[in-house]
């Protein structure tokens, strides 16, 4: 679904599922698709030309850890506590260029929390970001 956007932005989109390719999880398929889609779309839009986005799933203590990593612009540490707030923008000028409503991360957080998990984020400016959450198997 996101391959055309990745190609337009000259981003390599990769899927890695070591040991978790055929695992079923408990959850609302449509809502989880929206949450994961928001994370993937952000990883592509806030990346740099020639960058990578890796979507992975690995077993994690009776759960599956879903991770979206990118090699994009990253987020400064002082912004991390607020990035899941509705309409919060780290860089308002860049946000105008790539579009969006400022709701994607807030929606993803809400959906993931409704599934008994939370979204973790690690980021470094100039190196990229990694967002992850777990789901029950």
N, CA, C and O atoms as a GROMACS GRO file, in nm:
protein
  548
    1UNK      N    1   0.081  -0.120   0.000
    1UNK     CA    2   0.000   0.000   0.000
    1UNK      C    3   0.086   0.127   0.000
    1UNK      O    4   0.050   0.225  -0.065
    2UNK      N    5   0.199   0.126   0.071
    2UNK     CA    6   0.282   0.246   0.083
    2UNK      C    7   0.400   0.248  -0.013
    2UNK      O    8   0.477   0.343  -0.015
    3UNK      N    9   0.413   0.143  -0.093
    3UNK     CA   10   0.524   0.136  -0.187
    3UNK      C   11   0.525   0.253  -0.286
    3UNK      O   12   0.632   0.310  -0.309
    4UNK      N   13   0.411   0.292  -0.346
    4UNK     CA   14   0.414   0.407  -0.438
    4UNK      C   15   0.463   0.536  -0.372
    4UNK      O   16   0.541   0.610  -0.433
    5UNK      N   17   0.419   0.563  -0.249
    5UNK     CA   18   0.464   0.682  -0.178
    5UNK      C   19   0.614   0.674  -0.152
    5UNK      O   20   0.686   0.772  -0.169
    6UNK      N   21   0.661   0.557  -0.112
    6UNK     CA   22   0.804   0.538  -0.087
    6UNK      C   23   0.884   0.561  -0.215
    6UNK      O   24   0.987   0.628  -0.212
    7UNK      N   25   0.838   0.506  -0.325
    7UNK     CA   26   0.909   0.522  -0.452
    7UNK      C   27   0.911   0.668  -0.495
    7UNK      O   28   1.014   0.716  -0.543
    8UNK      N   29   0.800   0.739  -0.480
    8UNK     CA   30   0.796   0.882  -0.516
    8UNK      C   31   0.896   0.963  -0.435
    8UNK      O   32   0.953   1.060  -0.484
    9UNK      N   33   0.918   0.922  -0.311
    9UNK     CA   34   1.011   0.992  -0.222
    9UNK      C   35   1.150   0.931  -0.223
    9UNK      O   36   1.236   0.970  -0.144
   10UNK      N   37   1.172   0.834  -0.312
   10UNK     CA   38   1.301   0.764  -0.325
   10UNK      C   39   1.346   0.704  -0.192
   10UNK      O   40   1.460   0.721  -0.149
   11UNK      N   41   1.252   0.633  -0.129
   11UNK     CA   42   1.275   0.566  -0.001
   11UNK      C   43   1.264   0.416  -0.022
   11UNK      O   44   1.172   0.369  -0.090
   12UNK      N   45   1.357   0.340   0.034
   12UNK     CA   46   1.349   0.194   0.029
   12UNK      C   47   1.260   0.147   0.144
   12UNK      O   48   1.291   0.172   0.261
   13UNK      N   49   1.150   0.079   0.112
   13UNK     CA   50   1.056   0.029   0.211
   13UNK      C   51   1.079  -0.121   0.225
   13UNK      O   52   1.067  -0.195   0.128
   14UNK      N   53   1.112  -0.166   0.348
   14UNK     CA   54   1.147  -0.306   0.370
   14UNK      C   55   1.060  -0.367   0.480
   14UNK      O   56   1.021  -0.299   0.575
   15UNK      N   57   1.031  -0.495   0.465
   15UNK     CA   58   0.954  -0.570   0.564
   15UNK      C   59   1.042  -0.683   0.617
   15UNK      O   60   1.096  -0.761   0.539
   16UNK      N   61   1.055  -0.691   0.750
   16UNK     CA   62   1.133  -0.797   0.813
   16UNK      C   63   1.046  -0.864   0.919
   16UNK      O   64   0.998  -0.799   1.012
   17UNK      N   65   1.026  -0.996   0.904
   17UNK     CA   66   0.941  -1.070   0.999
   17UNK      C   67   1.009  -1.197   1.047
   17UNK      O   68   0.951  -1.305   1.033
   18UNK      N   69   1.129  -1.188   1.104
   18UNK     CA   70   1.197  -1.310   1.149
   18UNK      C   71   1.121  -1.380   1.262
   18UNK      O   72   1.104  -1.323   1.370
   19UNK      N   73   1.076  -1.501   1.237
   19UNK     CA   74   1.008  -1.579   1.339
   19UNK      C   75   0.866  -1.534   1.369
   19UNK      O   76   0.804  -1.587   1.461
   20UNK      N   77   0.813  -1.438   1.295
   20UNK     CA   78   0.679  -1.388   1.325
   20UNK      C   79   0.593  -1.373   1.200
   20UNK      O   80   0.490  -1.305   1.203
   21UNK      N   81   0.633  -1.435   1.091
   21UNK     CA   82   0.562  -1.416   0.964
   21UNK      C   83   0.420  -1.472   0.967
   21UNK      O   84   0.330  -1.412   0.908
   22UNK      N   85   0.398  -1.583   1.033
   22UNK     CA   86   0.267  -1.646   1.030
   22UNK      C   87   0.198  -1.645   1.167
   22UNK      O   88   0.124  -1.738   1.199
   23UNK      N   89   0.221  -1.543   1.245
   23UNK     CA   90   0.162  -1.532   1.378
   23UNK      C   91   0.034  -1.449   1.370
   23UNK      O   92   0.031  -1.344   1.305
   24UNK      N   93  -0.069  -1.497   1.436
   24UNK     CA   94  -0.195  -1.421   1.446
   24UNK      C   95  -0.194  -1.342   1.575
   24UNK      O   96  -0.150  -1.390   1.679
   25UNK      N   97  -0.244  -1.218   1.568
   25UNK     CA   98  -0.254  -1.135   1.687
   25UNK      C   99  -0.400  -1.104   1.714
   25UNK      O  100  -0.485  -1.114   1.626
   26UNK      N  101  -0.428  -1.066   1.839
   26UNK     CA  102  -0.563  -1.027   1.878
   26UNK      C  103  -0.578  -0.878   1.859
   26UNK      O  104  -0.497  -0.799   1.909
   27UNK      N  105  -0.681  -0.838   1.786
   27UNK     CA  106  -0.703  -0.696   1.768
   27UNK      C  107  -0.798  -0.666   1.654
   27UNK      O  108  -0.841  -0.754   1.581
   28UNK      N  109  -0.828  -0.540   1.643
   28UNK     CA  110  -0.915  -0.489   1.538
   28UNK      C  111  -0.829  -0.462   1.415
   28UNK      O  112  -0.750  -0.368   1.413
   29UNK      N  113  -0.846  -0.544   1.313
   29UNK     CA  114  -0.762  -0.540   1.194
   29UNK      C  115  -0.762  -0.401   1.129
   29UNK      O  116  -0.656  -0.348   1.095
   30UNK      N  117  -0.880  -0.342   1.112
   30UNK     CA  118  -0.890  -0.213   1.045
   30UNK      C  119  -0.823  -0.102   1.126
   30UNK      O  120  -0.750  -0.019   1.070
   31UNK      N  121  -0.847  -0.101   1.254
   31UNK     CA  122  -0.788   0.005   1.338
   31UNK      C  123  -0.637  -0.011   1.349
   31UNK      O  124  -0.564   0.087   1.345
   32UNK      N  125  -0.592  -0.135   1.364
   32UNK     CA  126  -0.447  -0.157   1.370
   32UNK      C  127  -0.380  -0.120   1.238
   32UNK      O  128  -0.267  -0.072   1.236
   33UNK      N  129  -0.451  -0.144   1.128
   33UNK     CA  130  -0.399  -0.104   0.997
   33UNK      C  131  -0.384   0.048   0.989
   33UNK      O  132  -0.287   0.097   0.931
   34UNK      N  133  -0.477   0.121   1.045
   34UNK     CA  134  -0.468   0.267   1.048
   34UNK      C  135  -0.348   0.311   1.132
   34UNK      O  136  -0.271   0.397   1.090
   35UNK      N  137  -0.332   0.253   1.251
   35UNK     CA  138  -0.221   0.290   1.339
   35UNK      C  139  -0.087   0.263   1.272
   35UNK      O  140   0.000   0.350   1.268
   36UNK      N  141  -0.072   0.142   1.218
   36UNK     CA  142   0.054   0.107   1.152
   36UNK      C  143   0.075   0.193   1.028
   36UNK      O  144   0.186   0.237   0.999
   37UNK      N  145  -0.032   0.216   0.955
   37UNK     CA  146  -0.023   0.301   0.836
   37UNK      C  147   0.023   0.442   0.868
   37UNK      O  148   0.103   0.499   0.794
   38UNK      N  149  -0.026   0.498   0.978
   38UNK     CA  150   0.016   0.632   1.018
   38UNK      C  151   0.166   0.635   1.050
   38UNK      O  152   0.235   0.729   1.013
   39UNK      N  153   0.215   0.533   1.117
   39UNK     CA  154   0.357   0.526   1.150
   39UNK      C  155   0.442   0.512   1.023
   39UNK      O  156   0.545   0.578   1.010
   40UNK      N  157   0.398   0.426   0.931
   40UNK     CA  158   0.473   0.405   0.808
   40UNK      C  159   0.472   0.532   0.722
   40UNK      O  160   0.575   0.572   0.670
   41UNK      N  161   0.356   0.594   0.709
   41UNK     CA  162   0.346   0.716   0.628
   41UNK      C  163   0.437   0.825   0.682
   41UNK      O  164   0.505   0.893   0.605
   42UNK      N  165   0.438   0.844   0.814
   42UNK     CA  166   0.528   0.944   0.874
   42UNK      C  167   0.674   0.909   0.848
   42UNK      O  168   0.755   0.996   0.818
   43UNK      N  169   0.708   0.781   0.859
   43UNK     CA  170   0.847   0.738   0.838
   43UNK      C  171   0.891   0.769   0.696
   43UNK      O  172   1.008   0.802   0.673
   44UNK      N  173   0.801   0.758   0.601
   44UNK     CA  174   0.834   0.789   0.461
   44UNK      C  175   0.840   0.941   0.442
   44UNK      O  176   0.937   0.993   0.385
   45UNK      N  177   0.737   1.012   0.489
   45UNK     CA  178   0.729   1.156   0.464
   45UNK      C  179   0.840   1.235   0.532
   45UNK      O  180   0.886   1.336   0.478
   46UNK      N  181   0.884   1.192   0.650
   46UNK     CA  182   0.986   1.266   0.724
   46UNK      C  183   1.124   1.201   0.710
   46UNK      O  184   1.208   1.213   0.799
   47UNK      N  185   1.144   1.134   0.600
   47UNK     CA  186   1.272   1.070   0.570
   47UNK      C  187   1.349   1.160   0.476
   47UNK      O  188   1.303   1.268   0.440
   48UNK      N  189   1.467   1.114   0.437
   48UNK     CA  190   1.546   1.188   0.340
   48UNK      C  191   1.559   1.104   0.213
   48UNK      O  192   1.551   0.982   0.219
   49UNK      N  193   1.578   1.170   0.101
   49UNK     CA  194   1.591   1.100  -0.025
   49UNK      C  195   1.699   0.994  -0.014
   49UNK      O  196   1.808   1.020   0.035
   50UNK      N  197   1.666   0.872  -0.062
   50UNK     CA  198   1.760   0.762  -0.054
   50UNK      C  199   1.760   0.691   0.081
   50UNK      O  200   1.842   0.603   0.105
   51UNK      N  201   1.668   0.730   0.169
   51UNK     CA  202   1.661   0.671   0.302
   51UNK      C  203   1.590   0.537   0.303
   51UNK      O  204   1.546   0.487   0.199
   52UNK      N  205   1.580   0.479   0.421
   52UNK     CA  206   1.517   0.349   0.441
   52UNK      C  207   1.406   0.360   0.544
   52UNK      O  208   1.412   0.439   0.638
   53UNK      N  209   1.303   0.278   0.523
   53UNK     CA  210   1.199   0.254   0.624
   53UNK      C  211   1.191   0.103   0.639
   53UNK      O  212   1.170   0.032   0.540
   54UNK      N  213   1.206   0.054   0.762
   54UNK     CA  214   1.199  -0.089   0.789
   54UNK      C  215   1.082  -0.113   0.884
   54UNK      O  216   1.076  -0.057   0.993
   55UNK      N  217   0.990  -0.199   0.840
   55UNK     CA  218   0.877  -0.241   0.922
   55UNK      C  219   0.908  -0.384   0.963
   55UNK      O  220   0.930  -0.470   0.878
   56UNK      N  221   0.908  -0.409   1.094
   56UNK     CA  222   0.943  -0.544   1.138
   56UNK      C  223   0.848  -0.592   1.246
   56UNK      O  224   0.782  -0.514   1.314
   57UNK      N  225   0.843  -0.724   1.260
   57UNK     CA  226   0.767  -0.786   1.368
   57UNK      C  227   0.849  -0.903   1.420
   57UNK      O  228   0.895  -0.988   1.343
   58UNK      N  229   0.868  -0.906   1.552
   58UNK     CA  230   0.945  -1.012   1.615
   58UNK      C  231   0.875  -1.057   1.742
   58UNK      O  232   0.813  -0.976   1.811
   59UNK      N  233   0.884  -1.188   1.774
   59UNK     CA  234   0.827  -1.236   1.900
   59UNK      C  235   0.892  -1.165   2.019
   59UNK      O  236   1.011  -1.136   2.017
   60UNK      N  237   0.811  -1.137   2.123
   60UNK     CA  238   0.860  -1.065   2.240
   60UNK      C  239   0.779  -1.106   2.362
   60UNK      O  240   0.677  -1.045   2.393
   61UNK      N  241   0.823  -1.211   2.432
   61UNK     CA  242   0.763  -1.255   2.558
   61UNK      C  243   0.612  -1.278   2.546
   61UNK      O  244   0.535  -1.219   2.621
   62UNK      N  245   0.570  -1.365   2.454
   62UNK     CA  246   0.430  -1.397   2.438
   62UNK      C  247   0.350  -1.292   2.363
   62UNK      O  248   0.227  -1.299   2.354
   63UNK      N  249   0.420  -1.196   2.310
   63UNK     CA  250   0.358  -1.090   2.230
   63UNK      C  251   0.438  -1.077   2.101
   63UNK      O  252   0.538  -1.146   2.082
   64UNK      N  253   0.395  -0.990   2.014
   64UNK     CA  254   0.470  -0.957   1.893
   64UNK      C  255   0.503  -0.809   1.900
   64UNK      O  256   0.416  -0.725   1.922
   65UNK      N  257   0.630  -0.778   1.881
   65UNK     CA  258   0.672  -0.637   1.877
   65UNK      C  259   0.672  -0.591   1.732
   65UNK      O  260   0.742  -0.648   1.648
   66UNK      N  261   0.594  -0.489   1.703
   66UNK     CA  262   0.587  -0.426   1.572
   66UNK      C  263   0.672  -0.299   1.578
   66UNK      O  264   0.655  -0.217   1.668
   67UNK      N  265   0.763  -0.285   1.483
   67UNK     CA  266   0.854  -0.171   1.482
   67UNK      C  267   0.857  -0.106   1.345
   67UNK      O  268   0.860  -0.174   1.243
   68UNK      N  269   0.857   0.026   1.344
   68UNK     CA  270   0.876   0.104   1.221
   68UNK      C  271   0.996   0.195   1.246
   68UNK      O  272   0.993   0.284   1.331
   69UNK      N  273   1.103   0.171   1.169
   69UNK     CA  274   1.226   0.249   1.182
   69UNK      C  275   1.254   0.324   1.053
   69UNK      O  276   1.226   0.274   0.944
   70UNK      N  277   1.309   0.442   1.067
   70UNK     CA  278   1.346   0.518   0.948
   70UNK      C  279   1.483   0.582   0.965
   70UNK      O  280   1.537   0.588   1.075
   71UNK      N  281   1.536   0.629   0.855
   71UNK     CA  282   1.665   0.696   0.854
   71UNK      C  283   1.645   0.844   0.824
   71UNK      O  284   1.728   0.908   0.760
   72UNK      N  285   1.536   0.897   0.873
   72UNK     CA  286   1.494   1.033   0.840
   72UNK      C  287   1.554   1.141   0.926
   72UNK      O  288   1.665   1.128   0.979
   73UNK      N  289   1.479   1.250   0.938
   73UNK     CA  290   1.528   1.370   1.003
   73UNK      C  291   1.539   1.355   1.155
   73UNK      O  292   1.616   1.427   1.219
   74UNK      N  293   1.464   1.264   1.212
   74UNK     CA  294   1.466   1.244   1.357
   74UNK      C  295   1.392   1.354   1.431
   74UNK      O  296   1.348   1.453   1.372
   75UNK      N  297   1.378   1.334   1.560
   75UNK     CA  298   1.306   1.427   1.647
   75UNK      C  299   1.395   1.458   1.766
   75UNK      O  300   1.447   1.368   1.831
   76UNK      N  301   1.412   1.586   1.796
   76UNK     CA  302   1.493   1.627   1.911
   76UNK      C  303   1.429   1.577   2.040
   76UNK      O  304   1.306   1.569   2.050
   77UNK      N  305   1.511   1.543   2.136
   77UNK     CA  306   1.466   1.486   2.263
   77UNK      C  307   1.361   1.573   2.332
   77UNK      O  308   1.268   1.519   2.394
   78UNK      N  309   1.373   1.705   2.324
   78UNK     CA  310   1.278   1.791   2.394
   78UNK      C  311   1.137   1.784   2.335
   78UNK      O  312   1.041   1.822   2.402
   79UNK      N  313   1.124   1.736   2.211
   79UNK     CA  314   0.993   1.725   2.149
   79UNK      C  315   0.926   1.589   2.173
   79UNK      O  316   0.804   1.577   2.161
   80UNK      N  317   1.004   1.487   2.208
   80UNK     CA  318   0.949   1.351   2.220
   80UNK      C  319   0.830   1.340   2.314
   80UNK      O  320   0.736   1.268   2.282
   81UNK      N  321   0.829   1.406   2.430
   81UNK     CA  322   0.713   1.393   2.518
   81UNK      C  323   0.582   1.445   2.459
   81UNK      O  324   0.475   1.411   2.508
   82UNK      N  325   0.590   1.529   2.354
   82UNK     CA  326   0.469   1.593   2.301
   82UNK      C  327   0.427   1.543   2.164
   82UNK      O  328   0.321   1.583   2.116
   83UNK      N  329   0.504   1.459   2.099
   83UNK     CA  330   0.474   1.426   1.959
   83UNK      C  331   0.344   1.348   1.940
   83UNK      O  332   0.292   1.341   1.829
   84UNK      N  333   0.291   1.289   2.047
   84UNK     CA  334   0.165   1.216   2.035
   84UNK      C  335   0.043   1.303   2.064
   84UNK      O  336  -0.070   1.254   2.062
   85UNK      N  337   0.065   1.432   2.092
   85UNK     CA  338  -0.045   1.524   2.114
   85UNK      C  339  -0.110   1.561   1.980
   85UNK      O  340  -0.041   1.575   1.879
   86UNK      N  341  -0.240   1.576   1.981
   86UNK     CA  342  -0.311   1.617   1.859
   86UNK      C  343  -0.260   1.753   1.812
   86UNK      O  344  -0.244   1.846   1.890
   87UNK      N  345  -0.234   1.761   1.682
   87UNK     CA  346  -0.192   1.883   1.613
   87UNK      C  347  -0.053   1.933   1.650
   87UNK      O  348  -0.012   2.038   1.601
   88UNK      N  349   0.022   1.860   1.733
   88UNK     CA  350   0.157   1.906   1.768
   88UNK      C  351   0.249   1.886   1.649
   88UNK      O  352   0.248   1.778   1.588
   89UNK      N  353   0.327   1.986   1.615
   89UNK     CA  354   0.421   1.979   1.503
   89UNK      C  355   0.560   2.014   1.554
   89UNK      O  356   0.579   2.116   1.620
   90UNK      N  357   0.656   1.930   1.524
   90UNK     CA  358   0.794   1.957   1.561
   90UNK      C  359   0.847   2.072   1.476
   90UNK      O  360   0.907   2.166   1.528
   91UNK      N  361   0.825   2.064   1.345
   91UNK     CA  362   0.874   2.164   1.251
   91UNK      C  363   0.758   2.207   1.162
   91UNK      O  364   0.724   2.139   1.066
   92UNK      N  365   0.698   2.319   1.196
   92UNK     CA  366   0.579   2.364   1.123
   92UNK      C  367   0.607   2.391   0.976
   92UNK      O  368   0.520   2.366   0.892
   93UNK      N  369   0.725   2.441   0.943
   93UNK     CA  370   0.759   2.468   0.803
   93UNK      C  371   0.768   2.338   0.723
   93UNK      O  372   0.714   2.330   0.613
   94UNK      N  373   0.835   2.238   0.777
   94UNK     CA  374   0.848   2.109   0.706
   94UNK      C  375   0.711   2.042   0.696
   94UNK      O  376   0.681   1.980   0.594
   95UNK      N  377   0.629   2.054   0.798
   95UNK     CA  378   0.497   1.992   0.797
   95UNK      C  379   0.411   2.046   0.684
   95UNK      O  380   0.335   1.972   0.622
   96UNK      N  381   0.422   2.177   0.656
   96UNK     CA  382   0.348   2.234   0.544
   96UNK      C  383   0.390   2.170   0.412
   96UNK      O  384   0.308   2.147   0.324
   97UNK      N  385   0.521   2.141   0.399
   97UNK     CA  386   0.573   2.082   0.276
   97UNK      C  387   0.523   1.941   0.253
   97UNK      O  388   0.493   1.904   0.140
   98UNK      N  389   0.513   1.860   0.360
   98UNK     CA  390   0.477   1.719   0.343
   98UNK      C  391   0.329   1.691   0.364
   98UNK      O  392   0.281   1.582   0.334
   99UNK      N  393   0.256   1.789   0.414
   99UNK     CA  394   0.112   1.773   0.431
   99UNK      C  395   0.075   1.700   0.559
   99UNK      O  396   0.160   1.675   0.645
  100UNK      N  397  -0.053   1.666   0.572
  100UNK     CA  398  -0.102   1.596   0.690
  100UNK      C  399  -0.176   1.690   0.783
  100UNK      O  400  -0.176   1.812   0.765
  101UNK      N  401  -0.240   1.630   0.882
  101UNK     CA  402  -0.324   1.707   0.974
  101UNK      C  403  -0.262   1.725   1.112
  101UNK      O  404  -0.311   1.806   1.191
  102UNK      N  405  -0.155   1.652   1.142
  102UNK     CA  406  -0.100   1.656   1.276
  102UNK      C  407  -0.172   1.563   1.371
  102UNK      O  408  -0.156   1.574   1.493
  103UNK      N  409  -0.251   1.472   1.316
  103UNK     CA  410  -0.327   1.379   1.400
  103UNK      C  411  -0.274   1.235   1.395
  103UNK      O  412  -0.312   1.153   1.479
  104UNK      N  413  -0.188   1.204   1.300
  104UNK     CA  414  -0.147   1.065   1.277
  104UNK      C  415  -0.091   0.994   1.400
  104UNK      O  416  -0.133   0.883   1.431
  105UNK      N  417   0.004   1.057   1.469
  105UNK     CA  418   0.064   0.992   1.586
  105UNK      C  419  -0.036   0.983   1.702
  105UNK      O  420  -0.035   0.885   1.776
  106UNK      N  421  -0.121   1.084   1.718
  106UNK     CA  422  -0.222   1.080   1.824
  106UNK      C  423  -0.320   0.966   1.799
  106UNK      O  424  -0.358   0.895   1.892
  107UNK      N  425  -0.361   0.948   1.674
  107UNK     CA  426  -0.452   0.838   1.639
  107UNK      C  427  -0.385   0.704   1.662
  107UNK      O  428  -0.445   0.613   1.718
  108UNK      N  429  -0.259   0.691   1.617
  108UNK     CA  430  -0.186   0.565   1.637
  108UNK      C  431  -0.175   0.531   1.786
  108UNK      O  432  -0.197   0.417   1.826
  109UNK      N  433  -0.141   0.630   1.867
  109UNK     CA  434  -0.129   0.609   2.012
  109UNK      C  435  -0.262   0.561   2.070
  109UNK      O  436  -0.264   0.465   2.148
  110UNK      N  437  -0.371   0.627   2.034
  110UNK     CA  438  -0.503   0.592   2.086
  110UNK      C  439  -0.540   0.447   2.049
  110UNK      O  440  -0.588   0.372   2.134
  111UNK      N  441  -0.517   0.409   1.925
  111UNK     CA  442  -0.551   0.273   1.879
  111UNK      C  443  -0.466   0.169   1.950
  111UNK      O  444  -0.517   0.068   1.996
  112UNK      N  445  -0.335   0.194   1.959
  112UNK     CA  446  -0.246   0.099   2.024
  112UNK      C  447  -0.282   0.084   2.171
  112UNK      O  448  -0.282  -0.027   2.224
  113UNK      N  449  -0.313   0.194   2.238
  113UNK     CA  450  -0.352   0.186   2.380
  113UNK      C  451  -0.483   0.110   2.398
  113UNK      O  452  -0.501   0.040   2.497
  114UNK      N  453  -0.574   0.123   2.302
  114UNK     CA  454  -0.700   0.048   2.308
  114UNK      C  455  -0.676  -0.103   2.295
  114UNK      O  456  -0.762  -0.183   2.329
  115UNK      N  457  -0.559  -0.140   2.246
  115UNK     CA  458  -0.520  -0.281   2.233
  115UNK      C  459  -0.428  -0.326   2.346
  115UNK      O  460  -0.362  -0.429   2.336
  116UNK      N  461  -0.424  -0.249   2.455
  116UNK     CA  462  -0.348  -0.288   2.574
  116UNK      C  463  -0.199  -0.271   2.562
  116UNK      O  464  -0.123  -0.342   2.628
  117UNK      N  465  -0.154  -0.179   2.481
  117UNK     CA  466  -0.011  -0.156   2.463
  117UNK      C  467   0.015  -0.007   2.467
  117UNK      O  468  -0.075   0.072   2.496
  118UNK      N  469   0.137   0.032   2.438
  118UNK     CA  470   0.173   0.173   2.427
  118UNK      C  471   0.278   0.185   2.317
  118UNK      O  472   0.349   0.089   2.287
  119UNK      N  473   0.287   0.303   2.258
  119UNK     CA  474   0.385   0.327   2.153
  119UNK      C  475   0.511   0.384   2.217
  119UNK      O  476   0.507   0.485   2.287
  120UNK      N  477   0.623   0.317   2.192
  120UNK     CA  478   0.752   0.368   2.237
  120UNK      C  479   0.821   0.434   2.118
  120UNK      O  480   0.801   0.395   2.003
  121UNK      N  481   0.901   0.535   2.146
  121UNK     CA  482   0.975   0.603   2.040
  121UNK      C  483   1.117   0.630   2.086
  121UNK      O  484   1.143   0.669   2.199
  122UNK      N  485   1.209   0.608   1.994
  122UNK     CA  486   1.348   0.646   2.011
  122UNK      C  487   1.384   0.727   1.887
  122UNK      O  488   1.346   0.689   1.775
  123UNK      N  489   1.455   0.837   1.905
  123UNK     CA  490   1.487   0.920   1.790
  123UNK      C  491   1.614   0.998   1.815
  123UNK      O  492   1.648   1.032   1.928
  124UNK      N  493   1.684   1.025   1.706
  124UNK     CA  494   1.803   1.108   1.710
  124UNK      C  495   1.801   1.198   1.587
  124UNK      O  496   1.785   1.151   1.474
  125UNK      N  497   1.817   1.326   1.610
  125UNK     CA  498   1.814   1.422   1.501
  125UNK      C  499   1.922   1.387   1.398
  125UNK      O  500   2.038   1.364   1.432
  126UNK      N  501   1.879   1.384   1.272
  126UNK     CA  502   1.971   1.354   1.162
  126UNK      C  503   1.996   1.207   1.138
  126UNK      O  504   2.059   1.171   1.038
  127UNK      N  505   1.947   1.120   1.228
  127UNK     CA  506   1.970   0.976   1.212
  127UNK      C  507   1.841   0.896   1.196
  127UNK      O  508   1.844   0.785   1.143
  128UNK      N  509   1.729   0.950   1.242
  128UNK     CA  510   1.602   0.880   1.225
  128UNK      C  511   1.531   0.847   1.353
  128UNK      O  512   1.574   0.885   1.462
  129UNK      N  513   1.421   0.774   1.338
  129UNK     CA  514   1.333   0.741   1.449
  129UNK      C  515   1.290   0.597   1.443
  129UNK      O  516   1.286   0.536   1.336
  130UNK      N  517   1.257   0.542   1.559
  130UNK     CA  518   1.201   0.408   1.569
  130UNK      C  519   1.080   0.413   1.661
  130UNK      O  520   1.090   0.455   1.776
  131UNK      N  521   0.966   0.370   1.607
  131UNK     CA  522   0.842   0.362   1.683
  131UNK      C  523   0.808   0.214   1.696
  131UNK      O  524   0.820   0.140   1.599
  132UNK      N  525   0.765   0.170   1.816
  132UNK     CA  526   0.729   0.029   1.833
  132UNK      C  527   0.618   0.014   1.935
  132UNK      O  528   0.593   0.100   2.019
  133UNK      N  529   0.550  -0.102   1.923
  133UNK     CA  530   0.445  -0.140   2.017
  133UNK      C  531   0.432  -0.290   2.012
  133UNK      O  532   0.482  -0.354   1.919
  134UNK      N  533   0.364  -0.348   2.110
  134UNK     CA  534   0.344  -0.492   2.112
  134UNK      C  535   0.196  -0.524   2.104
  134UNK      O  536   0.111  -0.444   2.141
  135UNK      N  537   0.167  -0.645   2.054
  135UNK     CA  538   0.030  -0.696   2.047
  135UNK      C  539   0.027  -0.837   2.102
  135UNK      O  540   0.125  -0.911   2.090
  136UNK      N  541  -0.086  -0.876   2.163
  136UNK     CA  542  -0.104  -1.010   2.216
  136UNK      C  543  -0.117  -1.110   2.101
  136UNK      O  544  -0.179  -1.082   1.998
  137UNK      N  545  -0.055  -1.228   2.120
  137UNK     CA  546  -0.068  -1.335   2.019
  137UNK      C  547  -0.165  -1.438   2.069
  137UNK      O  548  -0.190  -1.537   2.000
   0.00000   0.00000   0.00000
